[in-house]
Amino acid sequence: GEFEASLDYIGQMADPHLADRLSAANWAMLGHQDKARIFVRRFREGNPDFDVDKWLSAVPSKEQWHKDLYREGLKKAGF
């Protein structure tokens, strides 16, 4: 739920493009669909067959609510 803090952290990464999915989800959860779509488009350029549910099934997470929140953000972003 700390979407702005997450975006700040991503901005400090050496290669923030590696977190385009997460950036898109954060912007969508903050209600900024225009910014979310930029990251969705950029990610889809290199990964046109990306499937949210398939990918999330492979992501390790201790808490189901975390995956559910991430799924919601990705779906809102347009994935």
N, C-alpha and C positions, 0 to 999 in steps of 0.2 A: 503493500500500500504506500510505500515511500517512493512514488513515481518520479518526483523531481530530484530527489537524492540519487536515485538510480541513474537518471539522465546525466547528472553531474559526474558521477563515477565513470560512466561510459565515456564522457568527454575527456577524462583524464587518461584513458587507455592509449597505448602507443598506436594501436590500429582500431579505432572505434567502429570501423566497418564490420568487424567480427561480431559486433553486437547489434546489427541492424534489426534483427527480429525483435530483440528486447526493446530497442529504441522505438520501433513502431508500436509495440504493445503499450509502452509507457505513454507515448503521446496520445494514443487512442483513449487510454484510461483517463487522461487529463482533459479529454474532450477536444483535442486538436487533430481532427481527422486529416486536415490538409498536410500537416507535418508527418503524421503517421503514414500516409500514402506515399510520401517521398521515400521513406525507408522500405516500404513494401515493394515499390517498383525497383529500387536499387537491388534489393535482395533477390527478387524474382528474375532479374536479368541473368544471374549466375545459377539460379536454382528454380527453373520454371516448373518443376514437378513437385515442389515442396507440399507436403501434406501435414497439417497441424497435428492431428491425432496420432498419426504414425510416428512423427518426430517426438511428441511428448511421451509416447510409450517407451522411448529409449532414453529419455532424460532422467537421470537419477534424482530423486527427491524424497526426503523423509516424510514430508507432509503432503497429503492429497490436496488440501486447500490451496497450497502454493501452485500446484499444477493447474488447478481449476481457475485460479486468478490469472495465470499466464495464458491459458486457453482463451479466457474471456477477452483479454487484451489483444491477443493475436487475431481473434475473430472480429473484434471491433475495428481493428486496423485494416482489415480486408483480406487477411490470409484465408 
